[in-house]
Amino acid sequence: MKRVVVTGIGAVTPVGNSASAFWESVCIGKNGIAPITRFDTSESKYKLAAEVKDFDPTQYMEKLAAKKLDLFTQYAMAAASEAMNDSSLEGKIEQDELAVYFGSGIGGFETFCESYDMLKEKGARRVSPLFIPKMINNIAAGNIAIRYQAKNACVAVSTACATGTTAVGEAFRAIRHGYAVAAICGGSEAAITPLAVAGFGSCMALNPSEDPNAASLPFDKRRSGFVMGEGAGALILEEYEHAKARGAKIYAEVAGYGSTCDAHHVTAPAEEATASGKAIALAAEGLEGIPAEKIYINAHGTGTSLNDKTETTAIKNAFGTEDAKKLHISSTKSMTGHMLGAAGAVEAIAAVLALRDGTVPPTINLNEADPDCDLDYTPNTALHTELEGTLSTSLGFGGHNACVAFKKIKE
């Protein structure tokens, strides 16, 4: 088994368009939720979202190239660019040793909606020849591979809200078992559109609150749905000896990964949390010997009634109730909203930086404790404490569960 480490990170989020800006924002409890600006919400029940602000794709690519990409791919390319620059890996690895594991929960939703409107209004001949290569779910991964000439596996993961975590975990496995030396991995999403908001709203997933501080309420008894977010997260995972030989900066060691399925329901988690608890337990095997009070979990924490209750049960199933109560836990979705396919990757970055800095970011606006969510969810204020291990969990529609673990690097 090869050891796997994190050597680069990059992010585009509702609270900052770089990994460092994101981390600074969540540590001080900055809320990225605000009224939707992308479309007229006068006819919609849902007025709020966590939009990316002031994003300029031309910082990462030529203007003409940006026009050929859906927004979710632009976000992905920006995050991957930051991560690769951060890692200094480019030019220091063989093309056939570099893999891409990068996904999206939905793909090019903006392009899909715009192209359908064009079809209905002006006919089939006016649909752009770029429609399919802008819209398809794998195209962010494909464009990243083209940009960095990554000729190992290029896998486009899609496990709904668990996509980013699954991508990181599968990249970890590929390197651990010797199929690749390094990987660009993560997830991206840009689905704040009238159709997507209407769809998630119709399946009772969204909170209709018009107060940004009462909309995304993970683990609070007032919670009633999540808030749509968007953005991208990218991590560079690398085989330890390769990273060490080139003198790379190492953030953390990837310690474990768990992936299971509830096989229960298309949207609702299985309340007994057997499979989700197992995913967490499998990842946590890599943290054996680390006391619970020195572990931080970046929870899925969507703010839906059933998810947060079930996730609390899953953590107890994984660690046992006594140790579960000693863990440090929080949900950064209280600030970023639910970034869907990008969430797991961005939250993995939060787990890595929490380990580096000994900082547990808060769950903001957690003011009314729910007796069904009775663990330490770090309400409202960041905690500075020594950490030796971290986990990031994701639970997606379709019953997809994924969890990745990180620990401090030791020679």
C-alpha positions in Angstrom: 0.0 0.0 0.0 1.3 3.4 -1.0 0.9 6.4 1.3 -1.1 9.3 -0.1 -0.8 13.0 0.8 -2.4 16.3 -0.1 0.0 18.7 -1.8 -2.3 21.2 -3.3 -5.8 22.8 -2.7 -8.0 25.2 -4.7 -11.6 26.5 -4.2 -14.2 28.7 -5.6 -17.0 29.3 -3.0 -19.8 31.6 -2.0 -17.5 33.0 0.8 -14.3 33.4 -1.2 -12.8 32.5 -4.6 -9.6 30.8 -3.3 -8.9 28.2 -0.7 -7.4 30.7 1.6 -10.3 33.2 1.3 -12.8 30.3 1.9 -10.9 29.2 5.0 -10.6 32.6 6.5 -14.3 33.3 5.9 -15.6 30.1 7.5 -13.3 30.5 10.5 -14.8 33.9 11.3 -18.4 32.7 10.5 -19.0 34.7 7.3 -22.4 34.0 5.8 -22.4 33.6 2.0 -26.2 33.3 1.7 -28.0 36.3 0.2 -30.9 37.1 -2.2 -30.6 35.4 -5.6 -29.3 37.7 -8.3 -29.1 35.2 -11.2 -32.8 35.4 -12.1 -36.1 37.1 -11.1 -37.5 35.3 -8.0 -40.8 37.3 -7.8 -42.7 34.1 -8.8 -40.6 31.8 -6.7 -41.1 30.7 -3.1 -37.4 30.5 -2.7 -35.5 33.8 -2.7 -32.1 33.0 -1.2 -29.0 31.2 -2.4 -25.3 31.0 -1.8 -23.9 32.4 -5.0 -20.3 32.7 -6.0 -19.5 36.5 -6.1 -17.2 38.5 -8.4 -15.9 35.4 -10.3 -13.8 36.3 -13.3 -13.0 33.2 -15.5 -10.5 35.2 -17.5 -8.1 35.1 -14.5 -7.7 31.4 -15.4 -8.3 31.1 -19.2 -8.7 33.1 -22.3 -12.1 34.9 -22.8 -12.9 32.9 -25.9 -12.1 29.6 -24.1 -14.4 30.6 -21.2 -17.3 31.2 -23.6 -17.0 27.6 -24.7 -17.5 26.3 -21.1 -20.5 26.1 -18.8 -20.1 27.9 -15.5 -19.6 24.6 -13.6 -16.6 23.8 -15.8 -15.2 27.4 -15.4 -15.4 26.9 -11.6 -13.7 23.5 -11.9 -10.9 24.9 -14.0 -10.3 27.8 -11.6 -10.1 25.5 -8.6 -7.9 23.0 -10.4 -5.6 25.8 -11.5 -5.2 27.1 -8.0 -4.6 23.6 -6.6 -2.0 22.8 -9.3 -0.2 26.1 -8.7 -0.3 25.4 -5.0 1.2 22.0 -5.4 4.0 23.0 -7.9 3.4 19.6 -9.5 3.1 20.7 -13.1 6.1 19.6 -15.1 7.3 17.3 -12.3 5.3 14.2 -13.1 5.0 12.0 -16.2 1.7 12.5 -18.1 0.7 8.9 -17.8 1.1 9.0 -14.0 -1.3 11.9 -13.4 -5.0 11.1 -13.1 -8.2 13.1 -12.8 -11.1 12.2 -10.6 -13.5 15.1 -10.8 -17.3 15.2 -10.8 -20.5 17.1 -10.7 -23.9 16.3 -9.2 -25.7 17.8 -12.2 -23.3 19.1 -14.8 -24.0 22.0 -17.2 -27.5 23.0 -15.9 -27.2 26.6 -17.2 -26.3 25.4 -20.7 -29.1 22.8 -20.6 -31.8 25.4 -19.7 -30.5 28.0 -22.2 -30.3 25.5 -25.0 -33.8 24.2 -24.4 -35.1 27.8 -24.4 -33.4 28.3 -27.7 -34.9 25.2 -29.2 -38.4 26.2 -28.2 -38.1 29.8 -29.2 -36.0 29.6 -32.5 -35.9 26.0 -33.5 -33.4 23.1 -33.7 -31.0 24.8 -36.1 -30.3 27.5 -33.6 -29.1 25.1 -30.9 -25.4 25.6 -30.5 -23.0 22.9 -31.6 -21.3 23.4 -28.2 -24.5 22.4 -26.4 -23.5 18.8 -25.7 -19.7 19.4 -24.9 -20.7 22.2 -22.6 -23.4 20.3 -20.8 -22.3 16.8 -20.2 -21.3 15.8 -16.7 -17.8 14.6 -17.5 -16.6 17.7 -19.3 -15.1 19.4 -16.3 -12.9 16.3 -15.7 -12.1 16.2 -19.4 -11.1 19.8 -19.6 -8.9 19.5 -16.6 -7.1 16.5 -18.1 -6.6 18.4 -21.4 -5.2 21.5 -19.6 -2.7 19.5 -17.6 -2.1 16.6 -20.1 -3.2 14.1 -17.5 -3.1 10.8 -19.4 -3.8 8.4 -16.6 -7.4 7.6 -15.7 -9.9 10.5 -16.1 -13.0 9.6 -14.2 -16.1 11.8 -13.9 -17.7 10.9 -10.6 -21.4 11.6 -10.0 -22.8 10.5 -6.6 -25.2 13.5 -6.1 -24.3 15.4 -2.9 -21.5 13.0 -2.2 -19.7 13.6 -5.5 -16.8 15.6 -4.3 -16.0 13.2 -1.4 -16.3 10.2 -3.7 -13.9 11.7 -6.2 -11.3 12.4 -3.5 -11.8 8.9 -2.0 -11.5 7.1 -5.4 -8.4 9.1 -6.3 -6.9 8.1 -2.9 -7.6 4.4 -3.7 -6.0 4.7 -7.2 -2.8 6.1 -5.8 -2.8 3.9 -2.8 -2.9 0.8 -5.0 -0.4 2.0 -7.5 -2.6 2.9 -10.4 -1.5 6.5 -10.5 1.2 8.6 -8.8 -0.9 11.8 -8.4 -4.4 13.0 -9.1 -6.4 16.2 -9.5 -9.7 15.4 -7.7 -12.8 17.2 -6.6 -16.2 18.5 -7.7 -18.0 21.4 -9.2 -21.5 22.7 -9.4 -23.4 25.7 -10.9 -27.1 25.0 -10.7 -28.6 28.2 -9.3 -31.2 28.4 -12.1 -35.0 28.8 -12.1 -35.5 25.1 -13.0 -33.1 23.7 -10.5 -34.4 25.8 -7.6 -38.0 24.9 -8.6 -37.1 21.2 -8.8 -35.3 21.0 -5.4 -38.1 23.1 -3.9 -40.8 20.8 -5.3 -39.2 17.8 -3.6 -39.3 19.7 -0.3 -35.5 20.0 0.0 -35.2 23.8 0.3 -35.8 26.2 3.1 -38.1 29.0 2.0 -36.9 31.5 4.6 -36.0 35.0 3.3 -33.7 35.7 6.3 -30.1 34.8 5.4 -29.4 34.0 9.0 -32.4 31.7 9.4 -32.1 29.8 6.1 -29.3 27.3 6.4 -29.6 25.9 10.0 -27.7 22.6 10.3 -28.5 20.7 13.6 -30.8 23.5 14.8 -34.4 22.5 15.7 -35.7 25.3 13.4 -34.2 23.8 10.3 -36.5 23.1 7.4 -34.3 22.5 4.3 -31.0 23.5 2.7 -30.0 26.6 0.7 -28.6 26.1 -2.9 -24.9 26.9 -3.2 -22.4 26.6 -6.0 -18.7 26.6 -6.7 -15.8 24.1 -6.9 -13.1 22.4 -4.9 -9.9 20.7 -6.0 -7.2 18.8 -4.2 -4.0 17.4 -5.5 -3.3 13.9 -4.0 0.1 12.5 -4.5 2.0 9.4 -3.6 4.1 10.3 -0.5 7.5 9.2 -1.7 7.0 11.1 -5.0 6.0 14.2 -3.1 8.9 13.9 -0.6 11.4 13.4 -3.4 10.5 16.6 -5.1 10.3 18.6 -1.9 6.6 19.2 -2.1 4.7 21.1 0.6 2.5 18.5 2.3 -0.8 19.5 4.0 -1.8 16.2 5.4 -1.9 12.4 4.8 -5.1 10.9 3.5 -5.8 8.3 6.1 -8.9 6.5 5.0 -12.0 6.3 2.9 -15.4 4.8 3.2 -18.1 4.4 0.6 -21.5 2.7 1.1 -25.1 3.0 -0.1 -28.3 3.0 2.0 -30.1 1.2 -0.8 -33.2 2.7 0.7 -34.8 5.7 -1.0 -34.1 8.1 -3.8 -34.0 11.2 -1.5 -34.4 10.2 2.1 -31.6 8.7 4.2 -32.1 5.5 6.0 -32.8 6.6 9.6 -31.1 3.7 11.3 -27.9 5.0 9.6 -26.3 1.6 9.3 -24.7 2.1 5.9 -23.8 5.8 6.5 -22.3 4.9 9.9 -20.2 2.2 8.2 -18.8 4.6 5.7 -17.7 6.9 8.5 -16.3 3.9 10.4 -14.3 2.6 7.4 -12.7 6.0 6.9 -12.0 6.4 10.6 -10.1 3.1 10.7 -7.2 5.3 9.4 -7.4 7.3 12.6 -6.9 4.4 14.9 -5.1 5.4 18.1 -6.2 9.1 17.9 -8.5 10.0 20.8 -12.0 11.2 19.9 -11.3 14.6 21.5 -8.6 15.3 18.9 -10.8 14.5 15.9 -12.8 17.0 13.9 -15.7 16.0 11.6 -16.8 18.3 8.8 -20.4 17.0 8.8 -22.7 16.8 5.7 -25.0 18.9 7.9 -27.5 20.1 5.2 -30.1 21.6 7.5 -32.9 19.2 6.5 -34.8 17.7 9.3 -34.1 14.1 8.4 -30.5 14.4 7.3 -29.1 16.0 10.4 -30.9 13.6 12.8 -29.7 10.6 10.7 -26.1 11.9 10.5 -26.0 12.3 14.3 -27.0 8.6 14.5 -24.4 7.6 11.9 -21.6 9.3 13.9 -22.8 7.5 17.0 -22.9 4.2 15.1 -19.4 4.8 13.9 -17.7 5.9 17.1 -20.1 4.7 19.8 -22.2 7.2 21.7 -19.6 8.0 24.4 -16.8 8.8 22.0 -19.1 10.5 19.6 -19.9 13.1 22.3 -16.1 13.9 22.5 -15.7 14.7 18.8 -15.6 18.2 17.4 -18.1 18.6 14.6 -19.5 21.4 12.5 -21.2 22.1 9.2 -19.7 24.8 7.0 -22.9 24.6 4.9 -24.3 27.0 7.4 -22.2 29.5 5.6 -21.7 28.2 2.0 -25.1 26.7 1.6 -25.2 23.3 -0.1 -22.7 23.3 -3.0 -24.1 19.9 -4.2 -21.4 18.1 -6.2 -18.8 20.5 -5.1 -19.6 20.3 -1.4 -17.6 17.2 -0.5 -14.4 18.6 -2.1 -14.6 22.0 -0.5 -15.4 20.4 2.9 -12.5 18.1 2.5 -10.3 21.2 2.1 -11.9 22.5 5.3 -11.0 19.2 7.1 -7.4 19.5 5.8 -6.9 23.1 6.9 -8.6 22.4 10.3 -6.0 19.8 10.9 -3.2 22.2 9.8 -4.3 25.1 11.9 -5.9 23.4 14.9 -9.1 25.3 14.2 -12.7 23.9 14.1 -14.9 26.3 12.0 -18.3 27.0 13.6 -21.8 26.1 12.6 -23.2 29.6 12.5 -26.8 30.4 13.5 -27.0 27.3 15.6 -29.1 28.9 18.4 -31.7 26.4 19.3 -30.3 22.9 20.0 -32.3 19.9 18.8 -32.5 17.1 21.3 -32.2 14.7 18.3 -28.8 16.3 17.4 -27.1 16.1 20.7 -23.4 16.1 19.7 -20.9 19.0 19.9 -21.6 20.9 16.7 -19.4 23.9 17.5 -22.2 26.6 17.6 -21.4 30.1 16.2 -17.8 30.5 17.3 -14.7 28.7 16.0 -12.7 26.5 18.4 -8.9 26.5 18.6 -7.7 23.1 19.8 -5.1 20.5 18.9 -6.3 18.1 16.3 -4.6 14.9 15.1 -7.2 13.6 12.7 -10.2 14.9 10.7 -13.0 13.5 8.6 -15.4 14.9 6.0 -18.7 13.2 5.4 -21.2 13.4 2.6 -24.6 11.8 2.2 -26.2 12.0 -1.2 -29.6 11.5 -2.9 -29.9 7.9 -4.0 -28.4 6.8 -0.7 -24.7 7.5 -1.6 -22.5 7.8 1.5 -18.9 8.8 1.5 -16.3 9.8 4.1 -12.6 10.7 3.8 -10.1 10.9 6.7 -6.9 12.9 7.1 -4.1 12.9 9.7 -0.9 14.8 10.3 2.0 13.6 8.3 4.6 11.6 10.1 7.9 10.4 8.6 
